[in-house]
Amino acid sequence: MAKKYSSYDQINADLEMIKLEREIHLQHILLNVEKTKESIQPENLFKEALKSLQFKLSSSYGMILQIAIPYFINWLIHKKRGD
């Protein structure tokens, strides 16, 4: 439904609000572009890859230990026996 205005001041107030909203959205887009440019720089890509790898290893650390410890104990037992 179309908004009805009773004065030019109301129209100007709405136009000013629309102009400010547009400027806010434009600045938001520009900020996102800058963040994207920073994130795709080689040094930042490398850092993010290391963080991702570290997270994956830390989340699977318990499972790795559950698998590795029995093999390590078995190896120690056979090593002491001289096998």
C-alpha positions, 0 to 999 in steps of 0.5 A: 500500500502506498504511503500518503504524505501530508507535507513536503517535510514528511517526504524530505524526512523519508528521503533522508532516511532512505539516503542514510540507509543506502549509505549504511548498506554501501559502507557495509558492502565496502567493509565486506569487500575489504575483509574479503580482500584481506582474507584471500591474501596468501599469508592469511590463507596459510594462517587459516589453513593452519588453524583449520588443520589444528582444529581438525587434529585437536578434535580427532586427538582422542580418537588418534590416541585410542588407536595409537596407544594399544599399538605403542604398548604392544610395540614396547612389550615386544621390544622388551622381549627382544622380538 
